[in-house]
Amino acid sequence: MKAIIINEFGGTDKLEYTTLPEPVIKEDEVLVRVHAIAINPVDVKTRQGKGIAGLIKSGMPFILGWDISGVVTAVGSEVKVFAAGDEVFGMVNFPGHGRAYAEYVATPAAHLAKKPAGITHQQAAATTLAALTAWQGLFQQAGLKKGQRILVHAAAGGVGHFVVQLAKHAGAYVIGTSSAANKDFVLGLGADEHVDYRNQLFEDEVKDVDLVFDCVGGEHVRRSIAVVRPGGMIISIPGSVPEEVAAVAKENGVKAFFFLVQSSDADMTALADLLEQGIIVPYVNHFDFSQMDMAHQQQASGTTRGRIVLTIL
């Protein structure tokens, strides 16, 4: 099978195309012939030796990636929910070793859901790590309720554009930040208000929100404390929240914390249902598998609208 491996951390020149044997599945796994994969900021960070590199570097050389959509070609003896020929999608083995940059991926059946028939493999691959992060963050971590106010940093990005759609569907009042160029896109996703982060300070424009969903990191967590009402929270996904910032938030009656998504078939199935109903619609930037270096460069730019998806077949 075709695959991309990394022998050492570094730039996009470390993404090496090669041919490997097809993986052998375990009893609880399925083998998926991959049609499309999606990449995320964590892919770029891990390739550079950051992200979750520390968790998988012992497997060097290794195959990056976690987000796939494809067709089941074989099932393990303990797998009852899937059969050969089923179209499936999911985030594989995150935050472990997903090995998604390949034509075939061995994955626990518990990390997949059936792909809706009317959804393309590219759309399905896009609705994996980013959509799961939005889903788990909003409803399992924050317990978002109808009528609450939410501020979404980087609302046009991979996670952000799902947060806006899911929060609006849940009946929340949504405020999204992005560049002016993405204002219409963010409002088109369902946001009630838009803040141009390049020309406006969000803390001057926003107040009394119940939740800040931070997809930017850095100083955004500290700055966001001022816009959250007492009893509210700040979820940050790019990295850990410094103890001193969490302490200041606590003094103001605000809970600020880092959240890391986990693979889940139940959550993927919920997202599959929302996809099928058209309640969430992924925005896809298309690349070919041969353009992985370009895809990584685009992801690293920090200006991508929606998701980056590469087609293998």
HUTACOR-V496405 format. One line per field, one symbol per residue. phi: phi as a letter, one per 30 degrees, with the letter a starting at -180 (. if undefined). burial: I if it has 9 or more other C-alpha atoms within 8 Angstrom, else O. A space follows every 10 residues. Layout:
# HUTACOR-V496405
phi: ???
burial: ???
This chain:
# HUTACOR-V496405
phi: .daccbcadl dddddcdabb dddcdceccb ccddcabccb edddddedjc hceddbddcd dbcdjbcbba bdcabddcdc dbbejddbal cchccccdhd dadbbcbeed cbbddeddcd ddddedcbed ddddddddcc cchebejdcb ccdidcdede ddeedddddd jdcccbcadd dceddddddk ddbbbdddbb ddddcbahcd bccccciidd deddedccde jdbbcccdad deeddddddd dciccbacbc dbdadddddd dedddddidc bdccccbced cedddddddd dicddiccbc ccb
burial: IIIIIIOOII OIOIIOOOOO OOOOIOIIII IIIIIIIIII OOIIIIIIII IIIIOIIOOI IIIIIIIIII IIIIIIOOIO OIIIOIIIII IIIIOOIIII IIIIIIIIIO IIIIIIOOIO IIIIIIIIII IIIIIIIIIO OIOIOOOIII IIIIIIIIII IIIIIIIIOI IIIIIIIIIO OIIOOIIOII IOOIIIIOOI OIIOOOIOII IIIIIIIOOI IOOIIOIIIO OIIIIIIIOO IOOOIIOOII OOIIIIIIOO IOIIIOIIIO IIIIIIOOII OIIIIOIIOO IIIOIIIIIO OOOIIIIIII IIO
